Amino acid sequence: MSDHDHEEPETKEGIELILATKPFAQDNPVRSWWVILSTALLILATLAGTVWNLNLGLQLVCSVIAGLLMTRFFVIYHDQQHYAILPRSKLAEGLMRIYGILALSPSSVWRSSHNHHHNHNSKLRGSHIGSYPIMTTAQFKKSSRTKRFGYLFIRHPLTIMFGYLFMFFHGMCIKPFINHPLKHFDCFLAMVVHFSISTVLLIFGGWQMLVLTQIVPHFVMHGIGAYFFYAQHNFPGVSFSDKDGWTYEKAALESSSMMYTGRILAWFTANIGYHHIHHLNSRIPFYRLPEVLKAIPELQFPKTTSLWPTDIIRCLRLKVWDVEAQKMVGVRGL
């Protein structure tokens, strides 16, 4: 047997690794429509369960499940906005624009800010658009108390938990519309629609219907979304770079985590936990991400986190980037 027969397969890196994912960046229109329609029907069914004259406990269960299903649909919306699914369907584009308005994440803001996030993920400068801002320890020490407060407020666990108000209602609707009213008119429309639905629910069903049918599902969806977005780029072992040392594939593999969720929550979050693969190639449909992980060995040993309380605490304690230590640290003692 020759030495050539004992050669191990060459490890893919950089552009080669991105190209290896390209065959998976093909959606199945039938499957894509199935996940859209089936998830939408389940959302409507659970929301209906919040208004039926059932036991209050069952209504609350329906409300929470509706929020989880809306989380799944949000990731489906996110995939379509990346053109990972149904990229040439005008009907899908129209439906997702409507969902973006209902989810307080209008397409005009989401698509531009999220694409910026993908193209500048983990840069020490320029990554704040569409992402959590990042300061170095030196920048934090030099900043005013007001600036420090604002920075830490955005990263505070309660701010993340109440993503409904802070990240989405304010960050994705109020602020963009005030800054660019014509460009982001759909932000104004999202606020009008949201308040109109709330008013109708309050008039015809009272406070209980408003809370169970509107507030709790949005609280669940946006809280999960805000935390996932935080933890998948702010975790022990994450890497940040200045512009000179930054590459797209490095940012995907070293600055985007694999979030272990278990099968049930992976379904409700539409595989967004496979975040390092999604950042490597955002055109891969969410339902093909597990397939990519199995097929490409170089992607099977990512940096990870999970939803265990200890991992959540570790992620939430990270605040600033220590350039000398090359790691995220807290601010206590700075």
C-alpha positions in Angstrom: 0.0 0.0 0.0 1.4 3.4 -1.0 1.9 6.4 1.3 -0.7 8.1 -0.7 -3.3 5.7 0.5 -2.6 6.7 4.1 -3.1 10.5 3.4 -5.8 12.0 5.5 -8.4 14.2 3.7 -7.3 17.8 3.5 -8.9 20.1 6.0 -11.1 22.8 4.4 -10.5 26.4 5.5 -11.6 29.9 4.5 -13.3 30.1 1.1 -13.1 26.3 0.6 -15.2 25.8 3.7 -17.8 28.3 2.5 -17.9 26.6 -0.9 -18.4 23.3 0.7 -21.7 24.6 2.2 -22.9 25.8 -1.2 -24.7 22.6 -2.3 -26.9 22.9 0.8 -28.0 26.4 0.0 -30.9 25.2 -2.0 -34.5 25.4 -0.6 -37.2 22.8 -1.3 -40.3 25.0 -2.1 -42.8 22.4 -1.0 -41.1 21.9 2.3 -40.6 25.7 2.7 -44.3 26.3 2.1 -45.2 23.5 4.5 -43.2 25.0 7.4 -44.7 28.4 6.7 -48.4 27.2 6.5 -48.2 24.6 9.2 -46.6 27.0 11.7 -49.1 29.8 10.8 -52.0 27.4 11.4 -50.6 26.3 14.8 -50.2 29.9 15.8 -53.8 30.7 14.9 -55.0 27.6 16.8 -53.1 28.4 20.0 -54.2 32.1 19.9 -57.7 30.9 19.5 -57.1 28.7 22.6 -56.3 31.9 24.6 -59.8 33.4 24.0 -62.0 30.3 24.4 -63.9 29.9 27.6 -61.5 27.3 29.0 -59.7 26.9 32.3 -57.3 29.9 32.9 -54.4 27.5 33.2 -55.1 26.0 29.8 -55.4 29.5 28.3 -52.0 30.4 29.7 -50.5 27.3 28.3 -51.9 28.1 24.9 -50.5 31.7 25.3 -47.0 30.5 26.0 -47.0 27.9 23.2 -48.3 30.6 20.9 -45.2 32.6 21.8 -42.9 29.7 21.1 -44.6 29.1 17.7 -44.2 32.8 16.9 -40.5 32.4 17.7 -40.4 29.6 15.2 -42.1 31.7 12.6 -39.8 34.6 13.3 -36.8 32.4 12.4 -38.7 31.3 9.2 -39.2 35.0 8.5 -35.5 35.6 9.1 -34.6 32.8 6.7 -36.8 34.3 4.0 -35.3 37.7 4.5 -31.9 36.1 3.8 -33.5 34.6 0.7 -32.6 31.1 2.1 -36.2 30.0 1.4 -38.5 30.9 -1.4 -36.1 33.5 -2.8 -38.2 34.2 -5.9 -41.7 34.0 -4.5 -43.5 37.4 -4.4 -46.2 35.8 -2.3 -43.7 34.6 0.3 -42.1 38.1 0.3 -45.5 39.7 0.9 -46.5 37.4 3.6 -43.2 37.8 5.4 -43.4 41.6 5.2 -46.8 41.3 6.9 -45.4 39.1 9.6 -42.5 41.5 10.1 -45.0 44.2 10.9 -47.0 42.0 13.2 -43.7 40.8 15.0 -42.5 44.4 15.5 -39.6 43.8 13.2 -40.4 45.5 9.9 -38.5 44.3 6.8 -37.0 47.7 6.1 -35.1 47.6 9.4 -34.6 43.9 9.9 -33.1 43.1 6.4 -30.7 46.1 6.4 -29.5 45.8 10.0 -29.3 42.1 10.0 -27.3 41.9 6.8 -25.0 44.5 8.3 -24.6 42.3 11.3 -23.6 39.3 9.2 -21.1 41.3 7.2 -19.5 42.9 10.3 -20.0 40.2 13.0 -17.4 40.4 15.8 -15.6 43.5 14.5 -14.6 45.8 17.3 -15.6 48.8 15.1 -18.7 49.0 13.0 -20.5 45.9 14.4 -23.0 47.8 16.6 -25.6 48.1 13.9 -28.0 45.2 14.1 -26.1 43.8 17.1 -25.2 44.3 20.7 -22.6 47.0 21.0 -19.1 46.0 22.1 -16.6 48.1 24.1 -13.0 47.2 25.0 -11.9 47.5 28.6 -10.0 50.7 27.7 -13.0 52.3 26.0 -15.2 51.4 29.0 -12.7 53.0 31.5 -12.5 56.2 29.4 -16.3 56.5 28.9 -18.5 58.9 30.9 -20.9 57.5 33.5 -23.9 58.2 31.1 -22.3 56.2 28.3 -21.4 53.4 30.6 -24.9 53.3 31.9 -26.4 53.2 28.4 -24.0 50.4 27.4 -24.6 48.3 30.4 -28.4 48.9 30.2 -28.5 47.4 26.7 -26.7 44.3 28.0 -28.6 44.0 31.3 -30.5 40.7 31.9 -33.8 42.5 32.5 -33.4 44.5 29.3 -32.8 41.3 27.3 -35.8 39.6 29.1 -38.0 42.5 28.1 -36.8 42.5 24.5 -40.5 43.0 23.6 -40.2 46.7 24.8 -36.5 47.5 24.4 -35.1 45.6 21.5 -38.2 45.3 19.3 -40.7 48.0 20.1 -38.2 50.7 20.7 -35.1 49.5 18.8 -36.9 48.1 15.7 -39.9 50.4 15.5 -39.7 53.8 17.4 -36.1 54.6 16.9 -35.8 53.8 13.1 -39.0 55.7 12.4 -37.9 58.8 14.3 -34.5 58.8 12.5 -35.8 58.0 9.0 -39.6 58.3 8.8 -39.9 57.9 5.0 -37.4 55.0 4.8 -39.0 53.2 7.7 -42.7 54.0 7.3 -43.4 50.3 7.9 -42.1 50.9 11.5 -44.9 53.4 12.0 -47.3 50.9 10.5 -46.1 48.2 12.9 -46.8 50.4 15.9 -50.3 51.4 14.6 -51.2 47.7 13.9 -49.9 46.6 17.3 -51.8 49.2 19.2 -54.9 48.6 17.1 -54.9 44.9 17.8 -54.3 45.6 21.5 -57.3 48.1 21.6 -59.6 45.6 19.9 -58.6 42.8 22.3 -59.1 45.2 25.3 -62.5 46.4 24.2 -64.0 43.0 23.3 -62.2 40.7 25.8 -60.8 42.9 28.6 -57.4 42.9 30.2 -57.2 39.1 30.4 -57.6 38.7 26.6 -55.1 41.4 26.0 -52.5 39.8 28.2 -53.0 36.2 27.1 -53.5 36.9 23.3 -51.1 39.7 22.8 -48.7 40.5 25.6 -47.5 37.1 26.8 -46.9 35.6 23.2 -44.9 38.7 22.3 -43.0 38.7 25.6 -42.0 35.0 25.0 -41.1 35.5 21.4 -39.1 38.6 21.9 -37.4 37.5 25.1 -36.2 34.3 23.5 -35.1 36.2 20.4 -33.2 38.8 22.4 -31.4 36.3 24.5 -30.5 33.9 21.7 -29.1 36.8 19.7 -27.1 37.9 22.7 -25.8 34.5 23.7 -24.8 33.4 20.3 -22.3 36.3 20.0 -21.5 36.9 23.7 -20.3 33.7 25.2 -17.1 32.3 26.9 -14.5 31.8 24.2 -16.0 34.3 21.7 -13.5 36.2 19.6 -13.5 39.8 18.5 -11.1 41.4 16.0 -10.2 44.8 14.6 -10.7 45.3 10.9 -7.2 44.2 9.9 -7.5 40.7 11.5 -11.1 40.1 10.5 -12.4 37.5 8.0 -15.9 36.4 7.3 -15.3 32.7 7.9 -13.3 33.4 11.1 -16.2 35.5 12.4 -18.6 32.7 11.6 -16.6 30.0 13.4 -15.0 31.8 16.3 -17.6 34.5 17.1 -20.9 32.6 16.6 -21.8 29.8 19.0 -23.6 26.5 18.6 -26.5 26.7 21.0 -27.5 23.3 22.4 -31.2 23.4 23.0 -32.6 19.8 22.8 -34.9 18.6 20.0 -38.1 20.2 21.1 -36.7 23.7 21.5 -34.6 23.3 18.4 -38.0 22.8 16.6 -39.5 25.9 18.2 -36.4 28.0 17.4 -36.1 26.5 13.8 -32.5 25.4 14.3 -31.2 28.9 15.0 -28.9 27.2 17.4 -26.7 26.0 14.5 -25.6 29.6 14.4 -22.0 29.1 13.3 -23.2 27.4 10.1 -25.9 30.0 9.5 -23.2 32.7 9.7 -20.9 30.8 7.4 -23.7 30.6 4.7 -26.9 32.5 5.5 -28.5 31.1 2.3 -28.9 27.6 3.8 -32.5 26.9 4.8 -32.9 26.3 8.5 -34.2 22.8 8.0 -30.9 21.8 6.2 -28.5 23.0 8.9 -28.4 19.7 10.8 -27.6 18.0 7.5 -24.6 20.4 6.9 -23.3 19.7 10.4 -23.3 15.9 9.7 -21.7 16.3 6.2 -18.8 18.7 7.0 -16.3 17.5 9.7 -14.8 21.0 10.0 -18.1 22.3 11.4 -18.5 19.6 14.0 -16.4 21.1 16.8 -17.8 24.6 17.2 -17.7 26.9 20.2 -20.8 26.2 22.2 -23.2 27.4 24.8 -26.6 26.1 26.1 -29.7 27.0 28.0 -28.5 25.5 31.3 -28.7 28.2 34.0 -24.9 28.1 34.6 -24.3 28.8 30.9 -26.9 31.6 30.8 -25.2 33.2 33.9 -21.7 32.9 32.3 -23.0 34.6 29.1 -24.8 37.4 30.9 -21.7 38.2 33.0 -19.7 39.1 29.9 -19.7 42.8 29.3 -16.5 44.1 27.6 -13.6 42.8 25.4 -10.2 42.6 27.1 -7.7 43.2 24.2 -4.7 42.0 26.2 -6.4 38.8 27.5 -8.2 38.3 24.2 -11.5 37.4 25.9 -14.8 38.9 27.1 -14.8 39.9 30.8 -17.1 41.5 33.3 -16.8 45.1 34.5 -16.5 44.5 38.2 -13.1 45.9 39.3 -12.7 48.1 36.2 
